[in-house]
Amino acid sequence: MNATVHLLSAGAAQGLARAIEPGFTAEAGAVLQARFGAVGKMRELFESDEPCDVIVLTAAMIAALAAAGAVRGETRASLGRVRTGIAVRAGDPAPDVTTPDKLRTALLAADAIYLPDPERSTAGIHFAKVLRELTIASRTRARLHPFPNGAAAMRALAAATSLRPIGCTQHTEILYTPGVRLVAALPQQFELATEYQAAVTTRTSDVELAQRFVAALAGPDAGKLRAAGGFEEIAA
């Protein structure tokens, strides 16, 4: 019977993890059991003792878990930095969102706005703040379509039947979703670039296997996959 690696991961790394899964399972002879979602939800699952050998969260969350002795600090590995951006359906024209005023105009023109959980996901929390700072939160509230994570929001955007839908989430979740395309990052004033890290948990029963999976995610062999999926390398 094959060994199993249990992964709890921020949705930002879902496309990457699924992309390396076939090679990892063939090389390591292990099965990946993964759950993906908003970082807040993944942390809640971890703290409720969900099986977890490897966890992927924001760098700040991983640092807190390492300080608490919940992950092995020496196994922490950066996947890179992910920006938050605007998406449309693959065949739709791209609105100009390069300045706050132009972003405001594009959002007000949309008849449906897709986003990840505005209370527990990194991008969703930030985008809700952007709407408030643009002073259009109340005007767009009825058009918001929140989902548990950005990947689900982008799948819904791809399938949207309204005339002018738009979405906001992290670049990785846009780039890995068929049927949608990245328009641009949020304007500089609203820029959000989040570093994600992977680490081996202290509850794993197979540290070596878990470390091999972290290496597969964060190592040089997956560098092109990370870059293509929206992860930006952080200079040492």
N, C-alpha and C positions, 0 to 999 in steps of 0.2 A: 504494500500500500504506500502511495506517495506521501511524503511529508507535506504539510500545509503551512503557508505563510499567511497570517491574518493581517490585513492592512486596513487601517482607518486613515482616510486621506481627505484633505481639502479638495473641493471640486476642481480647483485650478490644475491639479496634477492628474486628473482622471485620464485625459487623453494620453499623457506620457506613460502612465502606468499600464494602460491597456496596450500601448504600442510596444513596450518591451516585454510584456507578459509571455508571448509565445517563445521568444528566445530564452527567457529566464527559465521557464518551465522545462524546456527541452534540455538546457544545459545543467540545471540543478536537479531535475527530476522531482520538482515540487509543484504543488497546486497553489494558485493564488486565490484566496478568499478575501475580497475587497469590498469596502463600503465607502462611498464618496458623498460629500455634501458640504454644507456650510461649515466653516471652521468652528463656530459655536456649537453646532450639533455634534460634530466629531469629537470635540473635547468633552461634551456631556456623555457621549457613548463611552469614551475611554474611562471617564471617572465613574461610570456605572458598572465597571468591570467587564465590558465587552471584550471578547478575545482579541488580543492585539499584540503582534510581534513587532510591527513597524508602524510608525505614525508619521504623517506629513501634515504640518500645520505652518502657520506663520513663524518666522524666526523668533519673534517675541514670545509666542506661546511655547515653542520648543525650549527656549531658554528657561521659562518658568517651570516647565515640567522637569528639566534637568536639575534645577535648583531644589526641587521638591523630591528628587530621587526617583522620579517615575520613568525617566528615560536615561540611557547610558550616555553621559555627556560626551565621551570620547568617540561616539559613533555618529554624532551630528554631522550632516553633510548638506550643503546648500544646493538647491536645484536652480537657483537664480532668482531674478527679480521679474515680477509680472506687472504690467501696466493695466489700467482699467480704461475701456474704450466704448465707443458707440458702434452698433451693428445694425444692418438692415438685411432684408432677404436678398438672396444672391442676385436676383434679376432686377432689383429696385435701384433707382438712381440714388447716389450718395449725397446726402445733404451736407452743406458746409457747416462744420461744428468747430471751426478753428479758434473762435473767440467766445467768451461768455454770451454776448448778445446773439451771435449766430446759433449757438447751441440752444439758447432759450427759444429762438424762433423755430428751430427744427423740432424741438420737443412740443411746442404749442401746436405745430402743424400736424403732428402725429395723431392718429385716431386710436392707437393702442401702444402702450409702452411696457416692454417686457424686462423684468429685472429679477435678480435673486433675492432671497429673504432679506428684507430691510432691517431686521432685528438681529440676525445671527450670522449673516455672511459678510465678508470683508467688503465686497463690491456693493452689495445691497445697502449696507449701512452708509457707505460713503455716498452713493447715488442719492439716497434720501436727503442727505445733507446738502448735496449740490442743488436739488430741487428747491430746498428752503432758501439757499443763498441766492438763487435766481428769482426768488419770490414768486414761484409758480407751483408750489406744492399743493395748494388748495385747488388751483385751476386744473391740475393734471390728475388729481386723486382718483377720479372716476374712471380714468383710462389706464390706470396701473394694473399690471398682471404679474404679481409676485409668484415666484416658484421656490421650492426648497433650496435650489442651488442654481448657479449660472448655466450649467449644461442643460438642465431641464427648461430653463427660460429660453435658451437659444433654440432648442428643439421646437418649442411652442412658437417662437418667432418664425422659424422656417416654415411651419405649417399654417401660419396665420392667413386668414382669408379677408381681413380688412384691407382698405385701400392704402393706408399709409402707416404701417406699423414700424416701430423702431425698438431698439433694445440697448441695454447697457450692462456690461459685466466685464470680467477680466479677459484679456486678450487670448489666453490659453483656451478658455471655454468657447470663444468665438471661432478661433482658428481650427479647432478640432470638431466643429459641428457642421455637417453637410447642410447646404441650403441657406446659409447665412454668410455674410462677409463683413470683415472689419472695415469700418469707415475711417476711423482715426482714434487716437488716444484722446482723452478729455483735454480741454484747453489747459495750458500750463498752470493757470490759477487754481484749477481743480485737480491737478495731477495726483494720481495715487499709484505708487509703485511699491509693491509688497514683496518682500523676500520670503520664499518658502524653504523650509528645511525638512529633511527626513532624519529619523533617528530610530534606533532599536530600543524597545521598551525593556524595563527591568522585569517584566512579568513573562517574557518569552522563555520557552523551554529549550530553544535552539538558537543560541546567540550567533553561531557561525552562519547558519542559513539566513537568518534575518540580516546580518551584515552583508551577505552576498546580494540580497535584494536591494539594500540601500546603495551598494556599489553599482548595481545595474541601473538604478534610477539616476544617480548623481555622478557616475564616472564618465571618463572621456568617450567611451564607446557610444554613449547616448547623447553626446554633445550636439550633434546635428539635429536629432529628434527634439531636444529641448529648444534649440534655437528656432526650428521651424514651427514649433507649437506655441511660441510666444514667451519663452523664458529667456531673459537677458542675463548673460554672465556678469557676475560681480567681480571687479578687479580685486585682487588680494591686497 
